[in-house]
Amino acid sequence: MNTVTENTEFWLDTVSIRQIRKPDLPGLEWGGEYKHFRRIYADAYQRVLKGLSLIWVAELHPVGLIGQLFIQLNCDRPELADGVYKAYMYAFRIRETFRSRGLGTLMMKTIESDLKRRSFSVLTLNVAKDNPRAQELYKRLGFVVTSDEPGIWSYPDDKGIWHQVHEPAWRMEKTL
């Protein structure tokens, strides 16, 4: 463990949870680990500019971005996000060193409060069936499984090559 994370109370109190700014986009790649999602991040940012999505980041100085969470306010699947009552959360990541220390809960409370302020009453998400840690977090925060999701999606990587992903998931929802 490094000195930044030894005292959870100290560093957690200094984390800034805020909406993304354009200069943050390279930081979402986490030093190249998620470089292949560069186009997804750019597209999501364009949706932010159009008022269709939100991207929240957790920043710890001097480390940089240590968490991210994307919200679709409206999409082509109204069972996920309808632009009025229901919003959809995805791409929720916390850097490994900072997991299980309260940051995920803090980020969730922040975005839930923001969505309530925007008059949304339901938050949906899909969580991979092979991710029990995330499932437990969501259950602890009041989410319930509502259905099975095949989890088939595709994306163009940073070189423009399309990839298909099969990630079976549980659909979960929470009334805000």
C-alpha positions as CSV (number, residue, x, y, z in Angstrom):
1,M,0.0,0.0,0.0
2,N,1.3,3.4,-0.8
3,T,1.2,6.5,1.5
4,V,-1.8,8.0,-0.5
5,T,-4.0,5.1,0.5
6,E,-2.7,4.3,4.0
7,N,-5.1,6.8,5.7
8,T,-8.5,6.3,4.0
9,E,-10.1,9.2,5.9
10,F,-7.5,11.6,4.7
11,W,-7.4,10.9,1.0
12,L,-11.2,10.3,0.7
13,D,-11.9,13.7,2.2
14,T,-9.6,15.3,-0.5
15,V,-11.2,13.5,-3.5
16,S,-13.0,15.8,-5.9
17,I,-16.1,14.2,-7.5
18,R,-17.2,16.3,-10.4
19,Q,-18.5,16.2,-13.9
20,I,-15.9,15.7,-16.7
21,R,-14.2,18.4,-18.6
22,K,-12.7,17.9,-22.0
23,P,-9.0,17.9,-20.8
24,D,-10.0,14.9,-18.6
25,L,-10.6,12.6,-21.5
26,P,-7.0,11.2,-21.8
27,G,-7.1,10.5,-18.0
28,L,-10.0,8.1,-18.5
29,E,-7.5,5.8,-20.3
30,W,-5.7,5.3,-17.0
31,G,-2.2,5.4,-18.5
32,G,-3.1,3.3,-21.5
33,E,-5.0,0.5,-19.8
34,Y,-8.3,1.6,-21.4
35,K,-6.8,3.2,-24.5
36,H,-8.9,0.9,-26.6
37,F,-12.1,2.7,-25.3
38,R,-10.8,6.1,-26.5
39,R,-13.6,6.4,-29.2
40,I,-16.3,5.4,-26.7
41,Y,-15.1,8.1,-24.3
42,A,-15.1,10.7,-27.1
43,D,-18.6,9.7,-28.2
44,A,-19.8,9.8,-24.6
45,Y,-18.4,13.3,-24.2
46,Q,-20.2,14.4,-27.3
47,R,-23.4,13.1,-25.7
48,V,-22.6,15.2,-22.6
49,L,-22.3,18.3,-24.7
50,K,-25.8,17.5,-26.2
51,G,-27.3,17.1,-22.7
52,L,-28.0,13.3,-23.2
53,S,-25.4,12.0,-20.8
54,L,-23.2,12.8,-17.8
55,I,-19.7,11.6,-17.0
56,W,-18.5,11.9,-13.4
57,V,-14.9,11.5,-12.4
58,A,-13.2,11.2,-9.0
59,E,-9.9,13.1,-8.9
60,L,-7.2,12.9,-6.3
61,H,-4.4,15.4,-6.4
62,P,-1.6,14.7,-7.3
63,V,-2.6,11.1,-8.5
64,G,-5.1,12.2,-11.1
65,L,-8.4,10.5,-12.0
66,I,-9.1,7.5,-9.8
67,G,-12.7,6.8,-10.6
68,Q,-15.3,7.3,-13.4
69,L,-19.0,6.8,-13.8
70,F,-21.1,7.4,-16.9
71,I,-24.8,8.1,-17.0
72,Q,-27.1,8.1,-20.0
73,L,-30.1,10.3,-19.4
74,N,-31.7,9.2,-22.6
75,C,-31.0,6.4,-25.1
76,D,-32.5,4.3,-27.7
77,R,-33.5,1.7,-25.1
78,P,-36.2,3.3,-22.9
79,E,-36.1,0.4,-20.5
80,L,-32.6,1.7,-19.6
81,A,-33.0,5.4,-19.9
82,D,-36.0,7.4,-21.0
83,G,-34.9,11.0,-20.6
84,V,-37.6,11.7,-18.0
85,Y,-37.7,9.3,-15.1
86,K,-35.1,6.6,-15.7
87,A,-31.3,7.0,-16.2
88,Y,-28.8,4.3,-17.0
89,M,-25.4,4.0,-15.4
90,Y,-22.4,2.3,-17.0
91,A,-18.6,2.3,-17.1
92,F,-18.2,2.6,-13.4
93,R,-14.6,2.1,-12.5
94,I,-12.4,2.7,-9.5
95,R,-8.6,2.2,-9.7
96,E,-7.6,-1.0,-8.0
97,T,-5.6,0.8,-5.2
98,F,-8.7,2.8,-4.2
99,R,-11.3,0.0,-4.2
100,S,-13.2,-1.1,-1.1
101,R,-12.4,2.2,0.7
102,G,-15.6,4.1,0.3
103,L,-15.0,5.9,-2.9
104,G,-17.6,3.9,-4.9
105,T,-20.3,4.6,-2.3
106,L,-19.4,8.2,-2.2
107,M,-19.5,8.5,-6.0
108,M,-22.9,6.7,-6.1
109,K,-24.4,9.0,-3.5
110,T,-23.2,12.0,-5.4
111,I,-24.7,10.9,-8.7
112,E,-27.9,9.7,-7.1
113,S,-28.4,13.1,-5.5
114,D,-27.7,14.8,-8.8
115,L,-30.2,12.6,-10.6
116,K,-32.9,13.3,-8.0
117,R,-32.2,17.0,-8.4
118,R,-32.9,16.5,-12.2
119,S,-36.2,14.7,-11.3
120,F,-35.1,11.2,-12.2
121,S,-36.7,8.6,-10.0
122,V,-35.1,5.3,-11.2
123,L,-31.4,4.4,-11.8
124,T,-30.7,1.3,-13.9
125,L,-27.4,-0.6,-14.6
126,N,-26.1,-3.8,-15.9
127,V,-23.5,-5.6,-13.8
128,A,-21.5,-8.5,-15.1
129,K,-22.5,-11.9,-13.7
130,D,-18.9,-12.7,-13.0
131,N,-18.4,-9.5,-10.9
132,P,-19.6,-10.4,-7.4
133,R,-17.8,-7.5,-5.7
134,A,-19.8,-5.0,-7.8
135,Q,-23.0,-6.9,-7.4
136,E,-22.6,-6.7,-3.6
137,L,-21.9,-3.0,-3.7
138,Y,-25.1,-2.4,-5.7
139,K,-27.2,-4.6,-3.4
140,R,-25.8,-2.8,-0.4
141,L,-26.8,0.5,-2.0
142,G,-30.4,-0.7,-2.5
143,F,-30.3,-2.0,-6.1
144,V,-32.4,-5.1,-6.9
145,V,-32.0,-7.5,-9.8
146,T,-34.9,-7.0,-12.3
147,S,-33.8,-9.1,-15.3
148,D,-31.2,-11.0,-17.1
149,E,-29.2,-9.1,-19.8
150,P,-27.3,-11.0,-22.6
151,G,-24.6,-8.3,-22.5
152,I,-23.7,-8.4,-26.1
153,W,-22.2,-5.1,-27.4
154,S,-19.6,-3.8,-29.7
155,Y,-17.3,-0.9,-30.0
156,P,-14.5,0.5,-32.3
157,D,-11.2,0.6,-30.6
158,D,-8.7,3.4,-30.8
159,K,-7.5,2.2,-34.2
160,G,-11.1,1.9,-35.6
161,I,-11.2,-1.9,-35.4
162,W,-14.6,-3.2,-34.2
163,H,-14.8,-5.6,-31.3
164,Q,-17.8,-7.6,-30.1
165,V,-18.1,-8.2,-26.4
166,H,-20.2,-10.9,-24.7
167,E,-20.5,-10.1,-21.0
168,P,-23.7,-11.7,-19.5
169,A,-25.1,-9.4,-16.9
170,W,-27.8,-8.8,-14.4
171,R,-30.0,-5.8,-14.9
172,M,-30.4,-3.9,-11.6
173,E,-32.6,-1.0,-10.6
174,K,-33.0,1.4,-7.7
175,T,-35.8,3.8,-6.9
176,L,-34.2,7.1,-6.1
